[in-house]
Every structure is written in C-alpha cells, then in structure tokens.
Amino acid sequence: MRRRLRALRVGERDFTWRARIGAVSGDAGSLHRCINVRIWGDGKNSRALEVDLLSKDMGVGWAPAETDGSYPGAVDIRRLIEHALTVGWEPDVRGGTFLLTEDHGLELPGFLVTDRVRDPNAADPAGRVVQAQVPVGQAGAWLP
C-alpha cells in the first residue's frame, strides 16, 4: 500500500507529513482510534517529529474506533509543529526521532497525545477521552 505524504508550510519552512490510522486498547477492552503522525522538516533523512494522537470522539458501543472518522487536519499539524519547535525539536538535525509525549502537555481540539501505543502502563485512553468531555472548571463531574 502506498503512503500518502502531505506538505504544509509553517513560517518560512516546508514540512512533509503523513498520518497512519490505527487503534489503541483501553483498560476495560475498549478500542479507540489512534493516529500516528510523522513530520519531517528537512527531507526524510532529517530528525522526524512523531506523535500518537488519541481521538476524543466517544463513538458508539464498546469499540468507538470502528465508528470514529477523526483525522488530523492542517490546523492540527501546524499546532503540532509549532509546539514541538518550542519544546526542542530540531528538524534540521540528521537522523533520529523527536517524540512528543503526554508529558509535553499538548491537547488539540479533537485529539489528545497518548503514550499508550508505546507504553502499556500509560494512562487509560478510555478514561482520558471521558475526562476530555468534562467542561473546564467541572473536574470530577459525571457524564451521562
């Protein structure tokens, strides 16, 4: 299968990116849509930015990933790039990968950054998605 690369200009630089759709399991067996994003700022040999995005979509049933059509747009990718540059990503460096993790504190309108794909002990995706639905200032509120 051919991978589609997309281009985006941020400031004076052109970035190339791709997004791969997948899923990540929650503690109770729920399955959530997860998009692996990889971004290059100076060709495929440059240091790539990589991040796993957990969809905030609640979906339907026990497998929200099956009904979730979420996919990052140019606005999301631009925000990832800008945030990564502020926390130390150097796209001009050759080789390696700069990984954005939950610890970087980034949240997008439709996505949360998740470490669960690489670390099975990371925070439960189901709990994080439910918590993301709670309005600001109402922490601990119960959703029907």
Phi and psi in radians as a Rosetta constraint file:
Dihedral C 1 N 2 CA 2 C 2 CIRCULARHARMONIC -1.423 0.35
Dihedral N 2 CA 2 C 2 N 3 CIRCULARHARMONIC 2.340 0.35
Dihedral C 2 N 3 CA 3 C 3 CIRCULARHARMONIC -1.577 0.35
Dihedral N 3 CA 3 C 3 N 4 CIRCULARHARMONIC 2.385 0.35
Dihedral C 3 N 4 CA 4 C 4 CIRCULARHARMONIC -1.632 0.35
Dihedral N 4 CA 4 C 4 N 5 CIRCULARHARMONIC 2.137 0.35
Dihedral C 4 N 5 CA 5 C 5 CIRCULARHARMONIC -1.735 0.35
Dihedral N 5 CA 5 C 5 N 6 CIRCULARHARMONIC 2.442 0.35
Dihedral C 5 N 6 CA 6 C 6 CIRCULARHARMONIC -2.048 0.35
Dihedral N 6 CA 6 C 6 N 7 CIRCULARHARMONIC 2.791 0.35
Dihedral C 6 N 7 CA 7 C 7 CIRCULARHARMONIC -2.122 0.35
Dihedral N 7 CA 7 C 7 N 8 CIRCULARHARMONIC 2.592 0.35
Dihedral C 7 N 8 CA 8 C 8 CIRCULARHARMONIC -2.614 0.35
Dihedral N 8 CA 8 C 8 N 9 CIRCULARHARMONIC 2.349 0.35
Dihedral C 8 N 9 CA 9 C 9 CIRCULARHARMONIC -1.738 0.35
Dihedral N 9 CA 9 C 9 N 10 CIRCULARHARMONIC 2.213 0.35
Dihedral C 9 N 10 CA 10 C 10 CIRCULARHARMONIC -2.201 0.35
Dihedral N 10 CA 10 C 10 N 11 CIRCULARHARMONIC 2.020 0.35
Dihedral C 10 N 11 CA 11 C 11 CIRCULARHARMONIC 1.133 0.35
Dihedral N 11 CA 11 C 11 N 12 CIRCULARHARMONIC -2.208 0.35
Dihedral C 11 N 12 CA 12 C 12 CIRCULARHARMONIC -1.708 0.35
Dihedral N 12 CA 12 C 12 N 13 CIRCULARHARMONIC 0.135 0.35
Dihedral C 12 N 13 CA 13 C 13 CIRCULARHARMONIC -2.091 0.35
Dihedral N 13 CA 13 C 13 N 14 CIRCULARHARMONIC 2.488 0.35
Dihedral C 13 N 14 CA 14 C 14 CIRCULARHARMONIC -1.656 0.35
Dihedral N 14 CA 14 C 14 N 15 CIRCULARHARMONIC 2.312 0.35
Dihedral C 14 N 15 CA 15 C 15 CIRCULARHARMONIC -2.010 0.35
Dihedral N 15 CA 15 C 15 N 16 CIRCULARHARMONIC 2.576 0.35
Dihedral C 15 N 16 CA 16 C 16 CIRCULARHARMONIC -1.999 0.35
Dihedral N 16 CA 16 C 16 N 17 CIRCULARHARMONIC 2.425 0.35
Dihedral C 16 N 17 CA 17 C 17 CIRCULARHARMONIC -2.544 0.35
Dihedral N 17 CA 17 C 17 N 18 CIRCULARHARMONIC 2.783 0.35
Dihedral C 17 N 18 CA 18 C 18 CIRCULARHARMONIC -2.491 0.35
Dihedral N 18 CA 18 C 18 N 19 CIRCULARHARMONIC 2.666 0.35
Dihedral C 18 N 19 CA 19 C 19 CIRCULARHARMONIC -2.279 0.35
Dihedral N 19 CA 19 C 19 N 20 CIRCULARHARMONIC 2.282 0.35
Dihedral C 19 N 20 CA 20 C 20 CIRCULARHARMONIC -2.015 0.35
Dihedral N 20 CA 20 C 20 N 21 CIRCULARHARMONIC 2.158 0.35
Dihedral C 20 N 21 CA 21 C 21 CIRCULARHARMONIC -1.391 0.35
Dihedral N 21 CA 21 C 21 N 22 CIRCULARHARMONIC 2.351 0.35
Dihedral C 21 N 22 CA 22 C 22 CIRCULARHARMONIC -2.635 0.35
Dihedral N 22 CA 22 C 22 N 23 CIRCULARHARMONIC -2.809 0.35
Dihedral C 22 N 23 CA 23 C 23 CIRCULARHARMONIC -2.550 0.35
Dihedral N 23 CA 23 C 23 N 24 CIRCULARHARMONIC 2.756 0.35
Dihedral C 23 N 24 CA 24 C 24 CIRCULARHARMONIC -2.366 0.35
Dihedral N 24 CA 24 C 24 N 25 CIRCULARHARMONIC 2.463 0.35
Dihedral C 24 N 25 CA 25 C 25 CIRCULARHARMONIC -1.543 0.35
Dihedral N 25 CA 25 C 25 N 26 CIRCULARHARMONIC 2.482 0.35
Dihedral C 25 N 26 CA 26 C 26 CIRCULARHARMONIC -1.579 0.35
Dihedral N 26 CA 26 C 26 N 27 CIRCULARHARMONIC 2.982 0.35
Dihedral C 26 N 27 CA 27 C 27 CIRCULARHARMONIC -1.049 0.35
Dihedral N 27 CA 27 C 27 N 28 CIRCULARHARMONIC -0.612 0.35
Dihedral C 27 N 28 CA 28 C 28 CIRCULARHARMONIC -1.600 0.35
Dihedral N 28 CA 28 C 28 N 29 CIRCULARHARMONIC 0.251 0.35
Dihedral C 28 N 29 CA 29 C 29 CIRCULARHARMONIC 1.581 0.35
Dihedral N 29 CA 29 C 29 N 30 CIRCULARHARMONIC -0.009 0.35
Dihedral C 29 N 30 CA 30 C 30 CIRCULARHARMONIC -1.207 0.35
Dihedral N 30 CA 30 C 30 N 31 CIRCULARHARMONIC 2.673 0.35
Dihedral C 30 N 31 CA 31 C 31 CIRCULARHARMONIC -2.070 0.35
Dihedral N 31 CA 31 C 31 N 32 CIRCULARHARMONIC 2.238 0.35
Dihedral C 31 N 32 CA 32 C 32 CIRCULARHARMONIC -2.133 0.35
Dihedral N 32 CA 32 C 32 N 33 CIRCULARHARMONIC 2.529 0.35
Dihedral C 32 N 33 CA 33 C 33 CIRCULARHARMONIC -1.158 0.35
Dihedral N 33 CA 33 C 33 N 34 CIRCULARHARMONIC 2.336 0.35
Dihedral C 33 N 34 CA 34 C 34 CIRCULARHARMONIC -2.371 0.35
Dihedral N 34 CA 34 C 34 N 35 CIRCULARHARMONIC 2.263 0.35
Dihedral C 34 N 35 CA 35 C 35 CIRCULARHARMONIC -1.960 0.35
Dihedral N 35 CA 35 C 35 N 36 CIRCULARHARMONIC 2.099 0.35
Dihedral C 35 N 36 CA 36 C 36 CIRCULARHARMONIC -1.551 0.35
Dihedral N 36 CA 36 C 36 N 37 CIRCULARHARMONIC 2.098 0.35
Dihedral C 36 N 37 CA 37 C 37 CIRCULARHARMONIC -1.936 0.35
Dihedral N 37 CA 37 C 37 N 38 CIRCULARHARMONIC 2.338 0.35
Dihedral C 37 N 38 CA 38 C 38 CIRCULARHARMONIC -2.253 0.35
Dihedral N 38 CA 38 C 38 N 39 CIRCULARHARMONIC 2.285 0.35
Dihedral C 38 N 39 CA 39 C 39 CIRCULARHARMONIC -2.274 0.35
Dihedral N 39 CA 39 C 39 N 40 CIRCULARHARMONIC 2.383 0.35
Dihedral C 39 N 40 CA 40 C 40 CIRCULARHARMONIC -2.086 0.35
Dihedral N 40 CA 40 C 40 N 41 CIRCULARHARMONIC 2.448 0.35
Dihedral C 40 N 41 CA 41 C 41 CIRCULARHARMONIC -1.893 0.35
Dihedral N 41 CA 41 C 41 N 42 CIRCULARHARMONIC -0.149 0.35
Dihedral C 41 N 42 CA 42 C 42 CIRCULARHARMONIC -2.655 0.35
Dihedral N 42 CA 42 C 42 N 43 CIRCULARHARMONIC 0.883 0.35
Dihedral C 42 N 43 CA 43 C 43 CIRCULARHARMONIC 1.512 0.35
Dihedral N 43 CA 43 C 43 N 44 CIRCULARHARMONIC 2.949 0.35
Dihedral C 43 N 44 CA 44 C 44 CIRCULARHARMONIC -1.184 0.35
Dihedral N 44 CA 44 C 44 N 45 CIRCULARHARMONIC -0.255 0.35
Dihedral C 44 N 45 CA 45 C 45 CIRCULARHARMONIC -1.614 0.35
Dihedral N 45 CA 45 C 45 N 46 CIRCULARHARMONIC -0.065 0.35
Dihedral C 45 N 46 CA 46 C 46 CIRCULARHARMONIC -1.401 0.35
Dihedral N 46 CA 46 C 46 N 47 CIRCULARHARMONIC 2.922 0.35
Dihedral C 46 N 47 CA 47 C 47 CIRCULARHARMONIC -1.136 0.35
Dihedral N 47 CA 47 C 47 N 48 CIRCULARHARMONIC 2.081 0.35
Dihedral C 47 N 48 CA 48 C 48 CIRCULARHARMONIC -1.477 0.35
Dihedral N 48 CA 48 C 48 N 49 CIRCULARHARMONIC 2.600 0.35
Dihedral C 48 N 49 CA 49 C 49 CIRCULARHARMONIC -1.686 0.35
Dihedral N 49 CA 49 C 49 N 50 CIRCULARHARMONIC 2.288 0.35
Dihedral C 49 N 50 CA 50 C 50 CIRCULARHARMONIC -2.303 0.35
Dihedral N 50 CA 50 C 50 N 51 CIRCULARHARMONIC 2.440 0.35
Dihedral C 50 N 51 CA 51 C 51 CIRCULARHARMONIC -2.667 0.35
Dihedral N 51 CA 51 C 51 N 52 CIRCULARHARMONIC 2.513 0.35
Dihedral C 51 N 52 CA 52 C 52 CIRCULARHARMONIC -1.831 0.35
Dihedral N 52 CA 52 C 52 N 53 CIRCULARHARMONIC 2.123 0.35
Dihedral C 52 N 53 CA 53 C 53 CIRCULARHARMONIC -1.815 0.35
Dihedral N 53 CA 53 C 53 N 54 CIRCULARHARMONIC 2.178 0.35
Dihedral C 53 N 54 CA 54 C 54 CIRCULARHARMONIC -1.653 0.35
Dihedral N 54 CA 54 C 54 N 55 CIRCULARHARMONIC 2.135 0.35
Dihedral C 54 N 55 CA 55 C 55 CIRCULARHARMONIC -1.159 0.35
Dihedral N 55 CA 55 C 55 N 56 CIRCULARHARMONIC 2.430 0.35
Dihedral C 55 N 56 CA 56 C 56 CIRCULARHARMONIC -1.461 0.35
Dihedral N 56 CA 56 C 56 N 57 CIRCULARHARMONIC -0.102 0.35
Dihedral C 56 N 57 CA 57 C 57 CIRCULARHARMONIC -1.084 0.35
Dihedral N 57 CA 57 C 57 N 58 CIRCULARHARMONIC 2.271 0.35
Dihedral C 57 N 58 CA 58 C 58 CIRCULARHARMONIC -1.328 0.35
Dihedral N 58 CA 58 C 58 N 59 CIRCULARHARMONIC -0.411 0.35
Dihedral C 58 N 59 CA 59 C 59 CIRCULARHARMONIC 1.071 0.35
Dihedral N 59 CA 59 C 59 N 60 CIRCULARHARMONIC -2.886 0.35
Dihedral C 59 N 60 CA 60 C 60 CIRCULARHARMONIC -2.279 0.35
Dihedral N 60 CA 60 C 60 N 61 CIRCULARHARMONIC 2.387 0.35
Dihedral C 60 N 61 CA 61 C 61 CIRCULARHARMONIC 1.365 0.35
Dihedral N 61 CA 61 C 61 N 62 CIRCULARHARMONIC -2.842 0.35
Dihedral C 61 N 62 CA 62 C 62 CIRCULARHARMONIC -1.383 0.35
Dihedral N 62 CA 62 C 62 N 63 CIRCULARHARMONIC -0.257 0.35
Dihedral C 62 N 63 CA 63 C 63 CIRCULARHARMONIC -2.157 0.35
Dihedral N 63 CA 63 C 63 N 64 CIRCULARHARMONIC 1.282 0.35
Dihedral C 63 N 64 CA 64 C 64 CIRCULARHARMONIC -0.952 0.35
Dihedral N 64 CA 64 C 64 N 65 CIRCULARHARMONIC -0.474 0.35
Dihedral C 64 N 65 CA 65 C 65 CIRCULARHARMONIC -1.072 0.35
Dihedral N 65 CA 65 C 65 N 66 CIRCULARHARMONIC -0.496 0.35
Dihedral C 65 N 66 CA 66 C 66 CIRCULARHARMONIC -1.286 0.35
Dihedral N 66 CA 66 C 66 N 67 CIRCULARHARMONIC -0.417 0.35
Dihedral C 66 N 67 CA 67 C 67 CIRCULARHARMONIC -1.944 0.35
Dihedral N 67 CA 67 C 67 N 68 CIRCULARHARMONIC 0.057 0.35
Dihedral C 67 N 68 CA 68 C 68 CIRCULARHARMONIC -1.608 0.35
Dihedral N 68 CA 68 C 68 N 69 CIRCULARHARMONIC 2.174 0.35
Dihedral C 68 N 69 CA 69 C 69 CIRCULARHARMONIC -1.875 0.35
Dihedral N 69 CA 69 C 69 N 70 CIRCULARHARMONIC 0.286 0.35
Dihedral C 69 N 70 CA 70 C 70 CIRCULARHARMONIC -1.089 0.35
Dihedral N 70 CA 70 C 70 N 71 CIRCULARHARMONIC 2.452 0.35
Dihedral C 70 N 71 CA 71 C 71 CIRCULARHARMONIC -2.699 0.35
Dihedral N 71 CA 71 C 71 N 72 CIRCULARHARMONIC 2.378 0.35
Dihedral C 71 N 72 CA 72 C 72 CIRCULARHARMONIC -1.191 0.35
Dihedral N 72 CA 72 C 72 N 73 CIRCULARHARMONIC 2.435 0.35
Dihedral C 72 N 73 CA 73 C 73 CIRCULARHARMONIC -1.785 0.35
Dihedral N 73 CA 73 C 73 N 74 CIRCULARHARMONIC -3.091 0.35
Dihedral C 73 N 74 CA 74 C 74 CIRCULARHARMONIC -1.044 0.35
Dihedral N 74 CA 74 C 74 N 75 CIRCULARHARMONIC -0.627 0.35
Dihedral C 74 N 75 CA 75 C 75 CIRCULARHARMONIC -1.109 0.35
Dihedral N 75 CA 75 C 75 N 76 CIRCULARHARMONIC -0.730 0.35
Dihedral C 75 N 76 CA 76 C 76 CIRCULARHARMONIC -1.133 0.35
Dihedral N 76 CA 76 C 76 N 77 CIRCULARHARMONIC -0.776 0.35
Dihedral C 76 N 77 CA 77 C 77 CIRCULARHARMONIC -1.128 0.35
Dihedral N 77 CA 77 C 77 N 78 CIRCULARHARMONIC -0.730 0.35
Dihedral C 77 N 78 CA 78 C 78 CIRCULARHARMONIC -1.040 0.35
Dihedral N 78 CA 78 C 78 N 79 CIRCULARHARMONIC -0.759 0.35
Dihedral C 78 N 79 CA 79 C 79 CIRCULARHARMONIC -1.135 0.35
Dihedral N 79 CA 79 C 79 N 80 CIRCULARHARMONIC -0.695 0.35
Dihedral C 79 N 80 CA 80 C 80 CIRCULARHARMONIC -1.046 0.35
Dihedral N 80 CA 80 C 80 N 81 CIRCULARHARMONIC -0.820 0.35
Dihedral C 80 N 81 CA 81 C 81 CIRCULARHARMONIC -1.071 0.35
Dihedral N 81 CA 81 C 81 N 82 CIRCULARHARMONIC -0.882 0.35
Dihedral C 81 N 82 CA 82 C 82 CIRCULARHARMONIC -1.063 0.35
Dihedral N 82 CA 82 C 82 N 83 CIRCULARHARMONIC -0.731 0.35
Dihedral C 82 N 83 CA 83 C 83 CIRCULARHARMONIC -1.156 0.35
Dihedral N 83 CA 83 C 83 N 84 CIRCULARHARMONIC -0.792 0.35
Dihedral C 83 N 84 CA 84 C 84 CIRCULARHARMONIC -1.070 0.35
Dihedral N 84 CA 84 C 84 N 85 CIRCULARHARMONIC -0.692 0.35
Dihedral C 84 N 85 CA 85 C 85 CIRCULARHARMONIC -1.109 0.35
Dihedral N 85 CA 85 C 85 N 86 CIRCULARHARMONIC -0.606 0.35
Dihedral C 85 N 86 CA 86 C 86 CIRCULARHARMONIC -1.321 0.35
Dihedral N 86 CA 86 C 86 N 87 CIRCULARHARMONIC -0.358 0.35
Dihedral C 86 N 87 CA 87 C 87 CIRCULARHARMONIC -1.847 0.35
Dihedral N 87 CA 87 C 87 N 88 CIRCULARHARMONIC 0.237 0.35
Dihedral C 87 N 88 CA 88 C 88 CIRCULARHARMONIC 2.017 0.35
Dihedral N 88 CA 88 C 88 N 89 CIRCULARHARMONIC 0.053 0.35
Dihedral C 88 N 89 CA 89 C 89 CIRCULARHARMONIC -1.204 0.35
Dihedral N 89 CA 89 C 89 N 90 CIRCULARHARMONIC 2.272 0.35
Dihedral C 89 N 90 CA 90 C 90 CIRCULARHARMONIC -2.038 0.35
Dihedral N 90 CA 90 C 90 N 91 CIRCULARHARMONIC 1.606 0.35
Dihedral C 90 N 91 CA 91 C 91 CIRCULARHARMONIC -1.167 0.35
Dihedral N 91 CA 91 C 91 N 92 CIRCULARHARMONIC -0.291 0.35
Dihedral C 91 N 92 CA 92 C 92 CIRCULARHARMONIC -1.399 0.35
Dihedral N 92 CA 92 C 92 N 93 CIRCULARHARMONIC -0.321 0.35
Dihedral C 92 N 93 CA 93 C 93 CIRCULARHARMONIC -1.216 0.35
Dihedral N 93 CA 93 C 93 N 94 CIRCULARHARMONIC 2.459 0.35
Dihedral C 93 N 94 CA 94 C 94 CIRCULARHARMONIC -1.474 0.35
Dihedral N 94 CA 94 C 94 N 95 CIRCULARHARMONIC 2.336 0.35
Dihedral C 94 N 95 CA 95 C 95 CIRCULARHARMONIC 1.358 0.35
Dihedral N 95 CA 95 C 95 N 96 CIRCULARHARMONIC 2.795 0.35
Dihedral C 95 N 96 CA 96 C 96 CIRCULARHARMONIC 1.500 0.35
Dihedral N 96 CA 96 C 96 N 97 CIRCULARHARMONIC 3.120 0.35
Dihedral C 96 N 97 CA 97 C 97 CIRCULARHARMONIC -2.394 0.35
Dihedral N 97 CA 97 C 97 N 98 CIRCULARHARMONIC 2.386 0.35
Dihedral C 97 N 98 CA 98 C 98 CIRCULARHARMONIC -1.761 0.35
Dihedral N 98 CA 98 C 98 N 99 CIRCULARHARMONIC 2.055 0.35
Dihedral C 98 N 99 CA 99 C 99 CIRCULARHARMONIC -1.768 0.35
Dihedral N 99 CA 99 C 99 N 100 CIRCULARHARMONIC 2.118 0.35
Dihedral C 99 N 100 CA 100 C 100 CIRCULARHARMONIC -1.485 0.35
Dihedral N 100 CA 100 C 100 N 101 CIRCULARHARMONIC 2.248 0.35
Dihedral C 100 N 101 CA 101 C 101 CIRCULARHARMONIC -2.117 0.35
Dihedral N 101 CA 101 C 101 N 102 CIRCULARHARMONIC 3.071 0.35
Dihedral C 101 N 102 CA 102 C 102 CIRCULARHARMONIC -0.989 0.35
Dihedral N 102 CA 102 C 102 N 103 CIRCULARHARMONIC -0.569 0.35
Dihedral C 102 N 103 CA 103 C 103 CIRCULARHARMONIC -1.122 0.35
Dihedral N 103 CA 103 C 103 N 104 CIRCULARHARMONIC -0.334 0.35
Dihedral C 103 N 104 CA 104 C 104 CIRCULARHARMONIC -1.333 0.35
Dihedral N 104 CA 104 C 104 N 105 CIRCULARHARMONIC -0.169 0.35
Dihedral C 104 N 105 CA 105 C 105 CIRCULARHARMONIC 1.232 0.35
Dihedral N 105 CA 105 C 105 N 106 CIRCULARHARMONIC 0.456 0.35
Dihedral C 105 N 106 CA 106 C 106 CIRCULARHARMONIC -1.679 0.35
Dihedral N 106 CA 106 C 106 N 107 CIRCULARHARMONIC 2.342 0.35
Dihedral C 106 N 107 CA 107 C 107 CIRCULARHARMONIC -2.321 0.35
Dihedral N 107 CA 107 C 107 N 108 CIRCULARHARMONIC 2.311 0.35
Dihedral C 107 N 108 CA 108 C 108 CIRCULARHARMONIC -1.785 0.35
Dihedral N 108 CA 108 C 108 N 109 CIRCULARHARMONIC 2.820 0.35
Dihedral C 108 N 109 CA 109 C 109 CIRCULARHARMONIC -0.937 0.35
Dihedral N 109 CA 109 C 109 N 110 CIRCULARHARMONIC -0.686 0.35
Dihedral C 109 N 110 CA 110 C 110 CIRCULARHARMONIC -1.928 0.35
Dihedral N 110 CA 110 C 110 N 111 CIRCULARHARMONIC 0.031 0.35
Dihedral C 110 N 111 CA 111 C 111 CIRCULARHARMONIC -2.492 0.35
Dihedral N 111 CA 111 C 111 N 112 CIRCULARHARMONIC 2.681 0.35
Dihedral C 111 N 112 CA 112 C 112 CIRCULARHARMONIC -2.032 0.35
Dihedral N 112 CA 112 C 112 N 113 CIRCULARHARMONIC 2.560 0.35
Dihedral C 112 N 113 CA 113 C 113 CIRCULARHARMONIC -1.341 0.35
Dihedral N 113 CA 113 C 113 N 114 CIRCULARHARMONIC 2.340 0.35
Dihedral C 113 N 114 CA 114 C 114 CIRCULARHARMONIC -2.216 0.35
Dihedral N 114 CA 114 C 114 N 115 CIRCULARHARMONIC 2.526 0.35
Dihedral C 114 N 115 CA 115 C 115 CIRCULARHARMONIC -1.783 0.35
Dihedral N 115 CA 115 C 115 N 116 CIRCULARHARMONIC -0.073 0.35
Dihedral C 115 N 116 CA 116 C 116 CIRCULARHARMONIC -1.036 0.35
Dihedral N 116 CA 116 C 116 N 117 CIRCULARHARMONIC -0.520 0.35
Dihedral C 116 N 117 CA 117 C 117 CIRCULARHARMONIC -1.094 0.35
Dihedral N 117 CA 117 C 117 N 118 CIRCULARHARMONIC -0.695 0.35
Dihedral C 117 N 118 CA 118 C 118 CIRCULARHARMONIC -1.674 0.35
Dihedral N 118 CA 118 C 118 N 119 CIRCULARHARMONIC -0.379 0.35
Dihedral C 118 N 119 CA 119 C 119 CIRCULARHARMONIC -2.300 0.35
Dihedral N 119 CA 119 C 119 N 120 CIRCULARHARMONIC 1.803 0.35
Dihedral C 119 N 120 CA 120 C 120 CIRCULARHARMONIC -1.094 0.35
Dihedral N 120 CA 120 C 120 N 121 CIRCULARHARMONIC -0.258 0.35
Dihedral C 120 N 121 CA 121 C 121 CIRCULARHARMONIC -1.623 0.35
Dihedral N 121 CA 121 C 121 N 122 CIRCULARHARMONIC 0.029 0.35
Dihedral C 121 N 122 CA 122 C 122 CIRCULARHARMONIC -1.199 0.35
Dihedral N 122 CA 122 C 122 N 123 CIRCULARHARMONIC 2.957 0.35
Dihedral C 122 N 123 CA 123 C 123 CIRCULARHARMONIC -0.934 0.35
Dihedral N 123 CA 123 C 123 N 124 CIRCULARHARMONIC 2.487 0.35
Dihedral C 123 N 124 CA 124 C 124 CIRCULARHARMONIC -1.085 0.35
Dihedral N 124 CA 124 C 124 N 125 CIRCULARHARMONIC 2.141 0.35
Dihedral C 124 N 125 CA 125 C 125 CIRCULARHARMONIC -1.042 0.35
Dihedral N 125 CA 125 C 125 N 126 CIRCULARHARMONIC -0.686 0.35
Dihedral C 125 N 126 CA 126 C 126 CIRCULARHARMONIC -1.064 0.35
Dihedral N 126 CA 126 C 126 N 127 CIRCULARHARMONIC -0.810 0.35
Dihedral C 126 N 127 CA 127 C 127 CIRCULARHARMONIC -1.113 0.35
Dihedral N 127 CA 127 C 127 N 128 CIRCULARHARMONIC -0.694 0.35
Dihedral C 127 N 128 CA 128 C 128 CIRCULARHARMONIC -1.166 0.35
Dihedral N 128 CA 128 C 128 N 129 CIRCULARHARMONIC -0.696 0.35
Dihedral C 128 N 129 CA 129 C 129 CIRCULARHARMONIC -1.147 0.35
Dihedral N 129 CA 129 C 129 N 130 CIRCULARHARMONIC -0.759 0.35
Dihedral C 129 N 130 CA 130 C 130 CIRCULARHARMONIC -1.094 0.35
Dihedral N 130 CA 130 C 130 N 131 CIRCULARHARMONIC -0.792 0.35
Dihedral C 130 N 131 CA 131 C 131 CIRCULARHARMONIC -1.094 0.35
Dihedral N 131 CA 131 C 131 N 132 CIRCULARHARMONIC -0.578 0.35
Dihedral C 131 N 132 CA 132 C 132 CIRCULARHARMONIC -1.170 0.35
Dihedral N 132 CA 132 C 132 N 133 CIRCULARHARMONIC -0.335 0.35
Dihedral C 132 N 133 CA 133 C 133 CIRCULARHARMONIC -1.439 0.35
Dihedral N 133 CA 133 C 133 N 134 CIRCULARHARMONIC -0.288 0.35
Dihedral C 133 N 134 CA 134 C 134 CIRCULARHARMONIC -1.308 0.35
Dihedral N 134 CA 134 C 134 N 135 CIRCULARHARMONIC 2.208 0.35
Dihedral C 134 N 135 CA 135 C 135 CIRCULARHARMONIC -1.042 0.35
Dihedral N 135 CA 135 C 135 N 136 CIRCULARHARMONIC 2.565 0.35
Dihedral C 135 N 136 CA 136 C 136 CIRCULARHARMONIC -0.996 0.35
Dihedral N 136 CA 136 C 136 N 137 CIRCULARHARMONIC 2.363 0.35
Dihedral C 136 N 137 CA 137 C 137 CIRCULARHARMONIC 1.603 0.35
Dihedral N 137 CA 137 C 137 N 138 CIRCULARHARMONIC -0.039 0.35
Dihedral C 137 N 138 CA 138 C 138 CIRCULARHARMONIC -2.135 0.35
Dihedral N 138 CA 138 C 138 N 139 CIRCULARHARMONIC 0.676 0.35
Dihedral C 138 N 139 CA 139 C 139 CIRCULARHARMONIC -0.942 0.35
Dihedral N 139 CA 139 C 139 N 140 CIRCULARHARMONIC 2.400 0.35
Dihedral C 139 N 140 CA 140 C 140 CIRCULARHARMONIC 1.485 0.35
Dihedral N 140 CA 140 C 140 N 141 CIRCULARHARMONIC -0.053 0.35
Dihedral C 140 N 141 CA 141 C 141 CIRCULARHARMONIC -1.170 0.35
Dihedral N 141 CA 141 C 141 N 142 CIRCULARHARMONIC 2.587 0.35
Dihedral C 141 N 142 CA 142 C 142 CIRCULARHARMONIC -1.636 0.35
Dihedral N 142 CA 142 C 142 N 143 CIRCULARHARMONIC 2.346 0.35
Dihedral C 142 N 143 CA 143 C 143 CIRCULARHARMONIC -1.686 0.35
Dihedral N 143 CA 143 C 143 N 144 CIRCULARHARMONIC 2.384 0.35
